[in-house]
Amino acid sequence: MVRDLDRVPANYFKKLVNTDDIWEVRVDVSRNTFRLLGFFERQALIVLTNAFQKKTQQTPPAEIRLAEERKTDHISRRQSHG
């Protein structure tokens, strides 16, 4: 089932602690749960960096590191291109 929402409900969206301001969005499809990681840009837009199927309660540290690396790269590119 696909739903079109104006806003992501708070229970699907949370800030990950001890990260460089990385957020997690939960998506449930059938019996599978997926996580999309990203960050806010200019207070309104969320830039999604990576996604994975989550099978445990804890977000894998490698996925968090990947999101942080991509955030750093994105910000660096944006600043160098004005």
N, C-alpha and C positions, 0 to 999 in steps of 0.2 A: 504494500500500500504506500502510495506516495502522497504526501501532504504539502500544500503550498502555505507557508506561514510568513507573515510580515516580520515576526520576531521569533528568535529561538527561545523556547521556554527555559527558565533558569535551571531546571532539573536536567537539561541536556547539555549545559554549557558551564564550564568551571575553569577558574584560573589554577594552574598547577603551581604548588608551593615550591620554593627553592629553585625557581627557574628564572630566565631572563624575560619575564612577563609573557610566558607562553600559556595559551588557553587551549582547552580540549572541548571538542564538540562530539557528543555521542549520537550515533545514528544506528537505529535498530532496523534490520531488514530480515523479515521472517524470524528465524531463530538465531541469527547472527548479529553480533554487535561490532560495529566499527567505530574507530576513533579518528578524528581529524584534528591535527594540531595546527596552530597558527598564532598570529599576533595581530594586535590592532595597529592600524596606521591612520594617523590624523584623527584619532578618537572615534571614527565612524566605520571605517572599512576594516574587515578582518582579512588578512592575507593567509590563506591556508598553505602550509608548507609540506605536509606529508600525512598519510593515512595508513592505518593498519587494522587488522582484525584483532580485537582484544579478547584474550582468553583468560586473563587473570585480573585481579583487582588493581594491581600496581601497573602503572604505565612504564613500559620498558625504558631504562635509562638511555639506551642507544637511540630510541625514537625521539626522546627529549633533546638529546645532543644534536641530532640531525635537524630538528626544528630550530634550535638556537643558531646553528651554523647557517642555515638558510635565511634566517632573519637578519643576521649580521651581513651576509652577502647582499641581500635585498636592499638594506639600508645603505650600504656602501655604494652600490650601483646607482641608487636614486640620488645620492648626494653628488656623485661624480658627473651625473647627467643633468643636474640642476633641477 
